[in-house]
Amino acid sequence: MNLPSELKYTKDHEWVKIEGDVAIIGVTDFAQSELGDIVYVDIETVGDTLDKDEIFGSVEAVKTVSDLFLPLSGEIIEFNENLESEPEKVNTDPYGEGWMIKVKFSDASEIEKLLDADAYKEVIGA
């Protein structure tokens, strides 16, 4: 199981990479493996300002649809549009080309509440 140590994680299986006042967000390797083949990523919240834990979109796999929860409050400033034509990037490169959104976060203190790789391993039993 691939869990980059420089990232932060949530109990809802999102990962977060902080770059200045922007967070890049996607789903973890564990999440994509549990979901199976991802066929559609639905994110229509670009430009919206949402609170932490609000639903910012969904991922559709062959057998299920799963909501995506925002790990940090802020404005969704970008969607990875490559996922419209290649949603399978979430499966093949979840921490790289499979990123989903960028958020200009509004409360840096929320970062401290995210999990590090070791704490996330405990959540998934790895």
C-alpha contacts under 8 A as a table, 3 or more apart, distances in Angstrom:
res1	aa1	res2	aa2	distance
1	M	29	D	6.81
1	M	30	F	6.84
1	M	126	A	7.87
2	N	29	D	6.22
2	N	30	F	7.99
3	L	7	L	7.94
3	L	28	T	7.75
3	L	29	D	7.39
3	L	117	A	6.13
4	P	7	L	5.86
4	P	117	A	6.93
5	S	8	K	7.78
5	S	116	D	7.08
5	S	117	A	5.37
6	E	17	K	7.60
6	E	117	A	7.99
7	L	15	W	6.47
7	L	16	V	5.72
7	L	17	K	5.24
7	L	18	I	7.82
7	L	116	D	6.99
7	L	117	A	7.15
8	K	15	W	5.65
8	K	16	V	5.01
8	K	17	K	6.55
8	K	114	L	5.87
8	K	115	L	5.50
8	K	116	D	5.08
8	K	117	A	6.71
9	Y	13	H	6.63
9	Y	14	E	5.75
9	Y	15	W	4.44
9	Y	16	V	6.04
9	Y	114	L	5.74
9	Y	115	L	4.83
9	Y	116	D	6.12
9	Y	117	A	6.91
9	Y	120	Y	6.32
10	T	13	H	5.33
10	T	14	E	5.39
10	T	15	W	6.54
10	T	71	P	6.75
10	T	114	L	5.83
10	T	115	L	5.90
10	T	120	Y	7.22
11	K	14	E	7.55
11	K	115	L	7.81
11	K	120	Y	7.09
11	K	123	V	6.68
12	D	68	L	7.94
12	D	69	F	7.02
13	H	27	V	5.85
13	H	28	T	5.58
13	H	30	F	7.42
13	H	31	A	5.83
14	E	25	I	6.73
14	E	26	G	5.55
14	E	27	V	4.27
14	E	28	T	5.57
14	E	31	A	7.95
14	E	68	L	7.78
14	E	69	F	7.64
14	E	71	P	7.34
15	W	25	I	5.64
15	W	26	G	5.45
15	W	27	V	5.71
15	W	28	T	5.77
15	W	95	Y	7.96
16	V	23	A	6.12
16	V	24	I	5.68
16	V	25	I	4.77
16	V	26	G	6.93
16	V	71	P	7.62
17	K	23	A	5.47
17	K	24	I	5.06
17	K	25	I	6.55
18	I	21	D	7.18
18	I	22	V	6.01
18	I	23	A	4.58
18	I	24	I	6.49
19	E	22	V	5.27
19	E	23	A	6.07
19	E	24	I	7.60
20	G	23	A	7.91
21	D	104	K	5.83
21	D	105	F	6.18
22	V	102	K	6.46
22	V	103	V	5.41
22	V	104	K	4.47
22	V	105	F	6.03
23	A	102	K	5.53
23	A	103	V	5.12
23	A	104	K	6.45
23	A	105	F	6.76
24	I	99	W	7.00
24	I	100	M	7.51
24	I	101	I	5.91
24	I	102	K	4.51
24	I	103	V	6.52
25	I	99	W	5.98
25	I	100	M	5.80
25	I	101	I	5.39
25	I	102	K	6.21
25	I	103	V	7.77
26	G	94	P	6.78
26	G	95	Y	6.96
26	G	98	G	6.96
26	G	99	W	4.58
26	G	100	M	4.91
26	G	101	I	6.87
27	V	31	A	6.09
27	V	32	Q	6.75
27	V	90	V	7.49
27	V	94	P	6.42
27	V	95	Y	7.83
27	V	99	W	7.51
27	V	100	M	7.88
28	T	31	A	5.10
28	T	32	Q	6.38
28	T	94	P	6.24
28	T	95	Y	7.21
29	D	32	Q	5.31
29	D	33	S	6.19
29	D	91	N	7.49
29	D	94	P	5.90
29	D	95	Y	7.67
30	F	33	S	5.23
30	F	34	E	6.22
30	F	124	I	7.82
31	A	34	E	5.13
31	A	35	L	6.13
32	Q	35	L	5.07
32	Q	36	G	6.06
32	Q	37	D	7.71
32	Q	38	I	7.56
32	Q	90	V	6.78
32	Q	91	N	5.58
32	Q	94	P	7.50
33	S	36	G	5.30
33	S	91	N	7.17
35	L	38	I	7.13
35	L	61	A	6.04
35	L	63	K	7.83
35	L	64	T	7.14
36	G	61	A	6.13
36	G	62	V	7.00
36	G	63	K	7.88
36	G	91	N	7.76
37	D	61	A	5.41
37	D	62	V	5.98
37	D	88	E	6.84
37	D	91	N	6.78
38	I	41	V	7.72
38	I	59	V	6.99
38	I	60	E	5.82
38	I	61	A	4.10
38	I	62	V	6.54
38	I	87	P	6.08
38	I	88	E	5.54
38	I	90	V	7.05
38	I	91	N	6.73
39	V	59	V	7.94
39	V	60	E	5.81
39	V	61	A	5.31
39	V	62	V	6.55
39	V	87	P	5.68
39	V	88	E	6.52
40	Y	59	V	6.01
40	Y	60	E	5.00
40	Y	61	A	6.91
40	Y	83	L	7.72
40	Y	84	E	7.14
40	Y	87	P	5.54
41	V	57	G	7.65
41	V	58	S	6.10
41	V	59	V	4.65
41	V	60	E	6.21
41	V	83	L	6.58
41	V	84	E	6.82
41	V	87	P	6.20
42	D	57	G	5.47
42	D	58	S	5.17
42	D	59	V	6.16
42	D	60	E	7.77
43	I	46	V	7.43
43	I	56	F	6.51
43	I	57	G	4.42
43	I	58	S	6.59
43	I	79	F	7.29
44	E	56	F	7.66
44	E	57	G	6.75
45	T	48	D	5.28
45	T	56	F	6.04
45	T	57	G	7.19
45	T	76	I	6.65
46	V	75	E	7.72
46	V	76	I	4.93
46	V	77	I	5.65
46	V	78	E	6.01
46	V	79	F	6.65
47	G	75	E	6.25
47	G	76	I	5.41
47	G	77	I	5.67
47	G	78	E	7.91
48	D	75	E	5.57
48	D	76	I	5.75
49	T	73	S	7.50
49	T	74	G	5.26
49	T	75	E	4.03
49	T	76	I	6.31
50	L	54	E	6.40
50	L	56	F	7.77
50	L	70	L	7.67
50	L	73	S	5.74
50	L	74	G	5.66
50	L	75	E	6.39
50	L	76	I	7.77
51	D	54	E	5.68
51	D	70	L	7.27
51	D	72	L	6.96
51	D	73	S	4.25
51	D	74	G	6.49
52	K	69	F	7.65
52	K	70	L	5.28
52	K	71	P	5.33
52	K	72	L	4.64
52	K	73	S	4.32
52	K	74	G	7.77
53	D	69	F	5.03
53	D	70	L	4.87
53	D	71	P	5.82
53	D	72	L	7.39
53	D	73	S	7.95
54	E	69	F	5.44
54	E	70	L	5.53
55	I	58	S	7.90
55	I	67	D	6.38
55	I	68	L	5.46
55	I	69	F	4.50
55	I	70	L	6.14
56	F	67	D	7.76
56	F	68	L	5.77
56	F	69	F	5.89
56	F	70	L	5.99
57	G	67	D	6.03
57	G	68	L	5.22
57	G	69	F	7.53
58	S	65	V	6.74
58	S	66	S	5.47
58	S	67	D	4.28
58	S	68	L	5.15
59	V	65	V	5.68
59	V	66	S	5.29
59	V	67	D	6.47
59	V	68	L	7.17
60	E	63	K	7.95
60	E	64	T	6.04
60	E	65	V	4.33
60	E	66	S	6.43
61	A	64	T	5.25
61	A	65	V	6.04
70	L	73	S	7.04
71	P	114	L	7.73
72	L	103	V	7.95
72	L	105	F	6.15
72	L	106	S	7.84
72	L	107	D	7.44
72	L	110	E	6.24
72	L	111	I	7.18
73	S	105	F	5.57
73	S	106	S	5.84
73	S	107	D	6.52
73	S	110	E	7.91
74	G	103	V	6.04
74	G	104	K	5.46
74	G	105	F	4.08
74	G	106	S	4.89
74	G	107	D	7.61
75	E	103	V	5.43
75	E	104	K	5.24
75	E	105	F	6.44
75	E	106	S	7.78
76	I	79	F	7.88
76	I	101	I	6.91
76	I	102	K	5.96
76	I	103	V	4.41
76	I	104	K	6.47
77	I	101	I	7.52
77	I	102	K	5.68
77	I	103	V	5.53
77	I	104	K	6.59
78	E	101	I	5.48
78	E	102	K	5.06
78	E	103	V	7.17
79	F	100	M	5.84
79	F	101	I	4.51
79	F	102	K	6.62
80	N	83	L	5.95
80	N	98	G	7.89
80	N	99	W	6.59
80	N	100	M	5.21
80	N	101	I	6.01
81	E	84	E	5.52
81	E	85	S	7.83
82	N	85	S	5.86
82	N	86	E	5.91
82	N	87	P	7.57
83	L	86	E	4.64
83	L	87	P	4.33
83	L	88	E	7.53
83	L	89	K	6.87
83	L	90	V	7.85
83	L	98	G	7.20
83	L	100	M	7.69
84	E	87	P	6.09
86	E	89	K	5.93
87	P	90	V	6.02
87	P	91	N	7.95
87	P	98	G	7.71
88	E	91	N	5.20
88	E	92	T	6.38
88	E	98	G	7.87
89	K	92	T	4.94
89	K	93	D	5.41
89	K	94	P	6.70
89	K	97	E	6.10
89	K	98	G	4.64
90	V	93	D	5.68
90	V	94	P	4.56
90	V	97	E	7.42
90	V	98	G	4.11
90	V	99	W	7.05
91	N	94	P	5.88
91	N	98	G	7.34
92	T	98	G	7.48
93	D	96	G	5.29
93	D	97	E	5.65
93	D	98	G	5.26
94	P	97	E	6.77
94	P	98	G	4.48
94	P	99	W	6.22
95	Y	98	G	6.14
95	Y	99	W	6.10
96	G	99	W	5.92
105	F	108	A	6.96
107	D	110	E	5.87
107	D	111	I	7.97
108	A	111	I	5.62
108	A	112	E	7.82
109	S	112	E	5.70
109	S	113	K	7.52
110	E	113	K	5.35
110	E	114	L	7.10
111	I	114	L	5.45
112	E	115	L	7.98
115	L	118	D	7.82
115	L	119	A	5.57
115	L	120	Y	5.87
116	D	119	A	5.40
116	D	120	Y	6.22
117	A	120	Y	5.11
117	A	121	K	6.16
118	D	121	K	5.08
118	D	122	E	6.63
119	A	122	E	5.23
119	A	123	V	6.63
120	Y	123	V	4.95
120	Y	124	I	6.47
121	K	124	I	5.31
121	K	125	G	5.84
121	K	126	A	4.92
122	E	125	G	4.94
122	E	126	A	6.27
123	V	126	A	7.88
